[in-house]
Amino acid sequence: MSDTISIPVPPVSPEFARARTLSRILSVVFAIGFWVTLVFLICVSLIAIWPEGFEHMKASMKGGWRRAVDFPVEKRFLAIGILVAAFVPIIGVFENARRFFARLADGDVFSLATIGAIRTTAIWLIVAGVVPPRPSLLIMGIAAYVAASVMTEARRIADDNASIV
């Protein structure tokens, strides 16, 4: 005889099973977006900091383009600062959205950690919508923050109901 207690798990609806599969796919897509954006930011920063090492790229920059080595160091660091300000929030969105969808894929829907992941993603979306101004990201961030607040309230109501029963 076994000492463990087995609690039957209710069957998952087909819609929820599909949602979990799509969440797993989205988690992978956001992970790829995170790494691609991070590598892009690092490569562009390296080119701006050390353009002499990337002179072989000047053939692709013919035409109206100026080579990075033609710019003074101060302007190159200013360009890096602008890129970091524009791309770090997007990197934050990708990483936190990956965490959120990974939790959904695991079936963790209304836990505090999942709600926290949605809220953190929403905050990164709001930041990404402000710097530089991108109204669509700002609106999505505010909407996601409201959704996280509604989920928090639903969680509180469910906990209250559970304590009554």
Rosetta blueprint (number, residue, H / E / L):
1 M L
2 S L
3 D L
4 T L
5 I L
6 S L
7 I L
8 P L
9 V L
10 P L
11 P L
12 V L
13 S L
14 P H
15 E H
16 F H
17 A H
18 R H
19 A H
20 R H
21 T H
22 L H
23 S H
24 R H
25 I H
26 L H
27 S H
28 V H
29 V H
30 F H
31 A H
32 I H
33 G H
34 F H
35 W H
36 V H
37 T H
38 L H
39 V H
40 F H
41 L H
42 I H
43 C H
44 V H
45 S H
46 L H
47 I H
48 A H
49 I H
50 W L
51 P H
52 E H
53 G H
54 F H
55 E H
56 H H
57 M H
58 K H
59 A H
60 S H
61 M H
62 K L
63 G L
64 G L
65 W L
66 R L
67 R L
68 A H
69 V H
70 D H
71 F L
72 P L
73 V H
74 E H
75 K H
76 R H
77 F H
78 L H
79 A H
80 I H
81 G H
82 I H
83 L H
84 V H
85 A H
86 A H
87 F H
88 V H
89 P H
90 I H
91 I H
92 G H
93 V H
94 F H
95 E H
96 N H
97 A H
98 R H
99 R H
100 F H
101 F H
102 A H
103 R H
104 L H
105 A H
106 D L
107 G L
108 D L
109 V L
110 F L
111 S L
112 L H
113 A H
114 T H
115 I H
116 G H
117 A H
118 I H
119 R H
120 T H
121 T H
122 A H
123 I H
124 W H
125 L H
126 I H
127 V H
128 A H
129 G H
130 V H
131 V L
132 P L
133 P L
134 R L
135 P H
136 S H
137 L H
138 L H
139 I H
140 M H
141 G H
142 I H
143 A H
144 A H
145 Y H
146 V H
147 A H
148 A H
149 S H
150 V H
151 M H
152 T H
153 E H
154 A H
155 R H
156 R H
157 I H
158 A H
159 D H
160 D H
161 N H
162 A H
163 S H
164 I H
165 V L
